[in-house]
Amino acid sequence: PRALVLTPTRELALQVGESFKAYGRRVSIRCTVVYGGVNISPQIDRLKRGIDILVATPGRLLDLAGHRVLNLSRIAFLVFDEADRMLDLGFSREISEVLELVPQDRRTMLFSATYTQQIRDLAKRMLVEPEYIEVTPSNTAAESIVQKVHLVDKAHKRDLLIHLINQGRWSQVLVFVRTKFGANKLTERLTGKGISAEALHGNKSQSFRTRTLKEFKNGEIRILVATDVAARGLDISNLPHVVNYDMPQIPEDYIHRIGRTGRAGVSGIAVSLVCPEERVHLKAIEALLKQKLPKEEVTGFTTGGVVPDFVLLRPNNSASEKKADKAIREIVDQRKITKQRGKAAGPKTDRAKTPGVKTPGGKTNPRSVRNSKKAGKNSPRPGSRSPQSS
């Protein structure tokens, strides 16, 4: 190949490959995509037939080079797509190995929606007097995206999400969660409420991930619950809603997540569900964007609004806690302490039960239980002689 494009995820590699094939269809440019999680043999066969452009994830690229079926000595263009994410995922060692396989005399390009210190350090190490091209100001969200924040207790997040989907009649939503387990659990709860949903994360097979993403793009799946594997570069046409169910711990990831909507001039809505423990992440995001995100109330769900008079105490609300009666606050605090002690003590063991005589229907006869207790009281101690035995 004469050009090599490196991407952090398989989904992004496939998308870039599809774009190259579309652009190069009438100019006889041959392109192929290689990534892990699938059989390597078809990829080797494709490379042997010859290509001009190779799109790859770093791990599979080095596997092919190790099999001596890939020669990178003629690379003239080296591209790092979503370069900051590749460094976040710990590809530094792989990047160094790739640089040893390609010629020194080449054109190198780094692409990213956010310009972090890691990108600056990588650019200093890899590039010589580079040109810096900025299409939009760094670390900003697209103007076509309407951003909203709902302050909600963690226990009520799922109910609020279901309420927003049903009341707003949302047709297509990309929901971001922090963990793979959380993605599976939320998907189960949504499907249990009759909402079409699928989970997308690294533990899914590549064939499943490819099929699920295709079905979501085609509108066959209403809700896609994903980890940050879907946050970078994926182009989903006319996606109306993105939801941060779990707030990202890295502020720059927020920009990438909500960037899945509001693309190509089409407007979109990005909703963030923020619990009290995630306020620190919200502040970091607002500091990065240099703006306060608008907060909206949803009656019966959110905690940031005015507390009605009939609510005696709303936990984690400073105004409500000041207004609440001292006795009520003490009751709530005592319940919290009791609950925490119960969790620390672990599950309770079952107490030993007195065996009873079961009736033909399978139920225990209470009279037989009482008789057995009486018999236990009258029974002789071990070693003593009963009148009957004498």
C-alpha positions as CSV (number, residue, x, y, z in Angstrom):
1,P,0.0,0.0,0.0
2,R,0.9,3.6,-0.6
3,A,-1.3,5.0,2.1
4,L,-2.0,3.8,5.6
5,V,-4.9,5.0,7.8
6,L,-4.9,4.0,11.5
7,T,-8.2,4.1,13.5
8,P,-8.8,3.3,17.2
9,T,-12.0,1.1,16.7
10,R,-13.2,-1.5,14.2
11,E,-16.4,0.4,13.5
12,L,-14.5,3.5,12.5
13,A,-12.1,1.5,10.3
14,L,-15.1,0.0,8.4
15,Q,-16.7,3.5,8.0
16,V,-13.5,5.0,6.7
17,G,-13.0,2.0,4.3
18,E,-16.5,2.4,2.9
19,S,-15.9,6.1,2.2
20,F,-12.6,5.4,0.4
21,K,-14.3,2.8,-1.8
22,A,-17.1,5.3,-2.6
23,Y,-14.6,8.1,-3.5
24,G,-12.2,5.8,-5.4
25,R,-14.8,3.8,-7.3
26,R,-14.1,5.7,-10.6
27,V,-10.4,6.3,-10.2
28,S,-9.2,2.7,-9.9
29,I,-8.0,3.0,-6.3
30,R,-7.9,-0.3,-4.4
31,C,-8.7,-0.1,-0.7
32,T,-9.2,-2.8,2.0
33,V,-9.8,-2.7,5.8
34,V,-8.2,-5.0,8.4
35,Y,-9.1,-5.3,12.0
36,G,-9.1,-7.8,14.9
37,G,-11.9,-10.0,16.1
38,V,-12.4,-11.8,12.8
39,N,-10.6,-14.5,10.8
40,I,-7.2,-13.2,9.5
41,S,-7.1,-15.5,6.4
42,P,-9.5,-13.5,4.2
43,Q,-7.6,-10.4,5.0
44,I,-4.3,-12.0,4.0
45,D,-5.8,-13.2,0.7
46,R,-7.0,-9.6,0.0
47,L,-3.5,-8.1,0.7
48,K,-1.9,-10.6,-1.6
49,R,-4.0,-9.3,-4.5
50,G,-2.5,-5.9,-4.0
51,I,-4.0,-2.6,-2.6
52,D,-3.3,1.1,-2.7
53,I,-4.9,2.2,0.6
54,L,-5.0,0.2,3.8
55,V,-7.3,1.1,6.7
56,A,-6.4,-0.7,9.9
57,T,-6.6,-1.0,13.6
58,P,-3.0,-1.1,15.1
59,G,-3.2,-4.6,16.7
60,R,-4.3,-6.4,13.5
61,L,-1.8,-4.3,11.4
62,L,1.1,-5.6,13.5
63,D,-0.3,-9.2,13.4
64,L,-0.2,-9.0,9.6
65,A,3.3,-7.5,9.6
66,G,4.4,-10.3,11.9
67,H,3.1,-12.9,9.4
68,R,5.3,-11.3,6.8
69,V,2.3,-10.7,4.5
70,L,2.3,-6.9,4.7
71,N,5.1,-4.6,3.4
72,L,4.9,-1.0,4.6
73,S,8.2,0.1,3.0
74,R,6.4,2.1,0.3
75,I,4.0,4.1,2.5
76,A,3.9,7.7,1.3
77,F,0.9,8.8,3.4
78,L,0.4,7.9,7.1
79,V,-2.9,9.0,8.7
80,F,-3.9,8.8,12.4
81,D,-7.7,9.2,12.7
82,E,-9.0,10.2,16.2
83,A,-5.4,10.4,17.2
84,D,-6.1,11.4,20.8
85,R,-8.4,8.4,21.3
86,M,-5.7,6.0,20.1
87,L,-3.4,7.3,22.8
88,D,-6.2,7.1,25.4
89,L,-6.7,3.4,24.6
90,G,-3.0,2.8,25.2
91,F,-1.8,2.3,21.6
92,S,1.5,4.2,22.3
93,R,3.6,1.1,22.0
94,E,1.8,-0.1,18.8
95,I,2.3,3.4,17.3
96,S,6.0,3.3,17.9
97,E,6.2,-0.2,16.3
98,V,4.3,1.0,13.3
99,L,6.6,4.0,12.9
100,E,9.5,1.6,12.6
101,L,7.9,-0.2,9.7
102,V,7.1,2.8,7.6
103,P,9.7,5.0,5.7
104,Q,11.1,8.2,7.3
105,D,10.3,10.2,4.2
106,R,6.5,10.4,4.2
107,R,3.6,12.7,4.8
108,T,2.0,12.2,8.2
109,M,-1.5,13.6,9.2
110,L,-3.2,13.6,12.6
111,F,-7.0,14.1,12.7
112,S,-9.0,14.8,15.9
113,A,-12.0,16.9,17.0
114,T,-10.2,17.8,20.2
115,Y,-6.6,19.0,20.5
116,T,-5.2,17.6,23.7
117,Q,-1.7,17.8,25.2
118,Q,-1.2,14.2,24.1
119,I,-1.8,15.2,20.5
120,R,0.7,18.0,20.9
121,D,3.3,15.7,22.3
122,L,2.7,13.1,19.6
123,A,2.9,15.8,16.9
124,K,6.3,17.0,18.2
125,R,7.6,13.5,18.2
126,M,6.3,12.5,14.7
127,L,6.1,15.6,12.6
128,V,8.6,18.1,11.2
129,E,7.5,21.7,11.0
130,P,3.8,20.7,10.7
131,E,1.0,22.8,9.4
132,Y,-1.9,23.3,11.9
133,I,-5.3,23.4,10.2
134,E,-8.4,24.2,12.4
135,V,-11.8,24.0,10.8
136,T,-13.7,25.0,14.0
137,P,-12.4,26.3,17.3
138,S,-10.9,23.6,19.4
139,N,-12.9,21.9,22.2
140,T,-16.3,23.3,21.0
141,A,-19.6,21.6,20.3
142,A,-21.4,22.2,16.9
143,E,-23.8,25.1,16.9
144,S,-26.5,22.8,15.4
145,I,-26.6,20.7,18.7
146,V,-29.1,21.7,21.4
147,Q,-27.6,20.7,24.7
148,K,-29.7,20.0,27.8
149,V,-29.0,18.8,31.4
150,H,-31.4,17.0,33.7
151,L,-30.3,16.8,37.3
152,V,-31.7,13.5,38.6
153,D,-31.0,11.0,41.3
154,K,-29.1,7.9,40.1
155,A,-31.9,5.6,41.1
156,H,-34.4,7.5,38.9
157,K,-32.2,7.8,35.7
158,R,-33.8,4.8,34.0
159,D,-37.3,5.9,34.7
160,L,-36.5,9.4,33.4
161,L,-35.0,8.0,30.2
162,I,-38.1,5.9,29.5
163,H,-40.3,8.9,30.2
164,L,-38.4,11.1,27.8
165,I,-38.4,8.4,25.0
166,N,-42.1,7.8,25.4
167,Q,-43.4,11.3,26.0
168,G,-41.2,12.8,23.3
169,R,-41.8,9.9,20.9
170,W,-38.1,9.7,20.2
171,S,-37.6,7.6,17.1
172,Q,-33.8,7.1,17.2
173,V,-31.6,7.5,20.2
174,L,-27.9,6.8,20.9
175,V,-27.4,6.3,24.7
176,F,-23.9,6.4,26.1
177,V,-23.1,4.4,29.3
178,R,-19.8,4.0,31.1
179,T,-19.5,0.2,31.4
180,K,-20.4,-2.9,29.3
181,F,-22.4,-4.4,32.2
182,G,-24.4,-1.1,32.4
183,A,-25.1,-1.3,28.7
184,N,-26.5,-4.8,29.0
185,K,-28.5,-4.0,32.1
186,L,-30.1,-0.9,30.6
187,T,-30.9,-2.6,27.3
188,E,-32.7,-5.4,29.2
189,R,-34.8,-2.9,31.1
190,L,-35.7,-0.9,27.9
191,T,-36.8,-4.1,26.1
192,G,-38.7,-5.1,29.1
193,K,-40.8,-1.9,28.7
194,G,-41.4,-2.8,25.1
195,I,-38.8,-0.4,23.6
196,S,-36.6,-1.8,20.8
197,A,-33.0,-1.6,22.0
198,E,-29.6,-3.2,21.5
199,A,-26.3,-3.0,23.3
200,L,-23.0,-2.2,21.6
201,H,-19.7,-2.7,23.3
202,G,-16.3,-4.5,23.2
203,N,-17.5,-7.8,24.5
204,K,-19.9,-8.3,21.6
205,S,-18.6,-10.3,18.6
206,Q,-17.5,-8.2,15.6
207,S,-20.2,-9.7,13.4
208,F,-22.8,-8.7,16.0
209,R,-21.4,-5.2,16.3
210,T,-21.4,-4.6,12.6
211,R,-24.9,-5.9,12.1
212,T,-26.3,-4.0,15.1
213,L,-24.7,-0.7,13.9
214,K,-26.1,-1.2,10.4
215,E,-29.6,-1.9,11.7
216,F,-29.4,1.2,13.9
217,K,-28.4,3.4,11.0
218,N,-31.2,1.9,8.9
219,G,-33.7,2.7,11.7
220,E,-34.5,-0.9,12.5
221,I,-33.3,-0.5,16.1
222,R,-34.9,2.4,18.0
223,I,-32.4,2.7,20.9
224,L,-28.7,1.9,20.8
225,V,-27.0,1.6,24.2
226,A,-23.3,1.9,23.7
227,T,-20.0,2.5,25.5
228,D,-17.5,5.0,24.1
229,V,-16.7,2.4,21.3
230,A,-19.4,4.4,19.4
231,A,-18.3,7.9,20.5
232,R,-15.6,8.5,17.8
233,G,-16.1,9.4,14.2
234,L,-19.2,7.3,13.5
235,D,-21.4,9.0,11.0
236,I,-25.1,8.3,11.5
237,S,-27.3,10.3,9.2
238,N,-30.0,12.5,10.7
239,L,-29.6,11.1,14.3
240,P,-31.9,13.3,16.3
241,H,-31.0,12.4,19.9
242,V,-27.9,11.5,21.9
243,V,-28.2,10.8,25.6
244,N,-25.4,10.8,28.2
245,Y,-26.9,8.3,30.6
246,D,-23.5,8.2,32.4
247,M,-21.4,11.3,32.2
248,P,-18.0,10.8,30.7
249,Q,-15.1,11.2,33.1
250,I,-12.9,12.8,30.4
251,P,-14.4,16.1,29.4
252,E,-13.2,15.9,25.7
253,D,-15.2,12.7,25.4
254,Y,-18.4,14.7,25.9
255,I,-17.7,16.6,22.7
256,H,-17.1,13.4,20.7
257,R,-20.3,11.8,22.1
258,I,-22.7,14.6,21.3
259,G,-21.0,15.0,18.0
260,R,-22.9,11.9,16.7
261,T,-25.9,14.2,16.3
262,G,-26.2,17.6,14.6
263,R,-24.0,16.4,11.6
264,A,-23.9,17.8,8.1
265,G,-26.0,20.9,8.9
266,V,-28.9,18.9,10.5
267,S,-29.9,19.9,14.0
268,G,-29.8,17.5,16.9
269,I,-30.5,17.3,20.7
270,A,-27.9,16.1,23.3
271,V,-29.4,15.3,26.7
272,S,-27.3,14.6,29.8
273,L,-28.7,12.9,32.9
274,V,-26.5,14.1,35.8
275,C,-26.8,12.6,39.3
276,P,-25.2,14.3,42.4
277,E,-22.1,12.1,42.1
278,E,-21.5,13.3,38.6
279,R,-21.7,17.1,39.2
280,V,-17.9,17.2,39.2
281,H,-17.8,15.8,35.7
282,L,-20.4,18.3,34.6
283,K,-18.3,21.2,35.9
284,A,-15.2,19.9,34.1
285,I,-17.2,19.8,30.8
286,E,-18.5,23.3,31.3
287,A,-15.0,24.5,32.0
288,L,-13.8,22.9,28.8
289,L,-16.7,24.4,26.7
290,K,-16.4,27.7,28.6
291,Q,-20.1,27.9,29.0
292,K,-22.9,26.7,31.4
293,L,-25.1,24.0,30.0
294,P,-28.8,24.8,30.4
295,K,-30.6,22.7,33.0
296,E,-34.2,21.7,32.5
297,E,-36.8,20.3,34.9
298,V,-39.0,17.3,34.3
299,T,-41.8,17.2,36.8
300,G,-41.6,14.2,39.1
301,F,-38.1,13.2,38.0
302,T,-35.5,15.9,38.3
303,T,-34.1,17.3,41.5
304,G,-32.8,20.7,40.5
305,G,-36.2,22.6,40.5
306,V,-38.2,24.3,43.2
307,V,-39.3,21.8,45.9
308,P,-43.1,21.9,46.4
309,D,-44.4,22.7,49.9
310,F,-45.9,19.2,50.2
311,V,-42.4,17.6,49.9
312,L,-41.1,17.4,53.5
313,L,-37.4,16.8,52.4
314,R,-35.6,16.3,49.1
315,P,-32.2,14.7,49.8
316,N,-29.1,16.4,48.2
317,N,-31.1,19.6,47.7
318,S,-29.5,22.3,49.9
319,A,-32.6,24.6,49.9
320,S,-34.9,21.7,50.9
321,E,-32.5,20.5,53.6
322,K,-32.4,23.9,55.2
323,K,-36.2,24.3,55.2
324,A,-36.9,20.7,56.4
325,D,-37.7,20.0,60.1
326,K,-34.8,18.8,62.2
327,A,-36.6,15.7,63.3
328,I,-37.3,14.7,59.7
329,R,-33.6,15.2,58.7
330,E,-32.6,13.0,61.7
331,I,-35.0,10.2,60.6
332,V,-33.6,10.3,57.1
333,D,-30.0,10.3,58.3
334,Q,-30.7,7.4,60.7
335,R,-32.3,5.3,57.8
336,K,-29.2,6.0,55.7
337,I,-26.9,4.8,58.5
338,T,-29.0,1.7,59.1
339,K,-29.0,0.9,55.3
340,Q,-25.2,1.3,55.1
341,R,-24.7,-1.0,58.1
342,G,-27.0,-3.6,56.5
343,K,-24.9,-3.5,53.3
344,A,-21.6,-3.8,55.3
345,A,-23.0,-6.8,57.3
346,G,-23.7,-8.7,54.2
347,P,-26.7,-11.0,53.4
348,K,-28.5,-12.5,56.4
349,T,-28.3,-16.2,57.0
350,D,-31.5,-18.2,57.3
351,R,-32.4,-19.1,60.8
352,A,-32.8,-22.8,61.6
353,K,-36.5,-23.8,61.4
354,T,-38.2,-26.5,63.3
355,P,-39.0,-29.3,60.9
356,G,-42.7,-30.1,60.7
357,V,-44.7,-33.0,59.3
358,K,-45.8,-32.3,55.8
359,T,-49.4,-33.1,54.8
360,P,-50.2,-34.9,51.5
361,G,-50.7,-31.4,49.9
362,G,-47.1,-30.5,50.7
363,K,-47.9,-28.0,53.5
364,T,-46.5,-28.3,57.0
365,N,-49.0,-29.2,59.7
366,P,-48.7,-26.6,62.5
367,R,-50.2,-29.1,65.0
368,S,-47.4,-31.6,64.3
369,V,-44.9,-28.8,64.8
370,R,-46.3,-28.1,68.3
371,N,-46.4,-31.8,69.1
372,S,-42.8,-32.2,68.1
373,K,-41.8,-29.3,70.3
374,K,-43.6,-30.9,73.3
375,A,-42.0,-34.2,72.5
376,G,-38.6,-32.4,72.6
377,K,-39.3,-31.0,76.0
378,N,-40.4,-34.4,77.5
379,S,-37.6,-36.4,75.8
380,P,-35.0,-37.8,78.2
381,R,-31.5,-36.4,78.2
382,P,-28.7,-38.5,76.6
383,G,-27.5,-41.2,78.9
384,S,-30.7,-41.2,81.1
385,R,-33.2,-44.1,81.2
386,S,-36.8,-43.5,80.4
387,P,-39.7,-45.4,82.2
388,Q,-40.7,-47.0,78.9
389,S,-37.2,-48.5,78.3
390,S,-37.2,-49.9,81.9
